[in-house]
């Protein structure tokens, strides 16, 4: 399973079962093999005590984009290591987009960079993730 239509089928299956991504309000915008682009709108219950978005929200958006990109070859992949840099604050009503790009696709690992930007096209965070490929499938071919 190595084409974009098959990749979309895998991500559709993932979203159907991913209650947290559904709670975030994620919309899947684009899926290609080793790539994903998703979007969400920040809601008031996502704000921390400083009046800005909780860092876990931006991290979670990036983590979902990472998961969709590294799993869409239908090879169940789990995070080995992740890191995020917060660049700018995010506020209620901001529309965040996360774009995951594959940097390396190995037999047992993959490396991805996820850029998170707002509705003004300002980068608000950068995320990097390494995944481990289990060899198990997510959907039947």
Secondary structure, 3 states (H helix, E strand, C coil): CCCHHHHHHHHHHHHHHCHHHHHHCCEEEEEECCEEEEEEECCHHHECCCCCECHHHHHHHHHHHHHHHHHCCCCCEEEEEEEEEECCCCCCCCEEEEEEEEEEECCCEEEEEEEEECCCCCEEEEEEEEEEECCCCCCCC
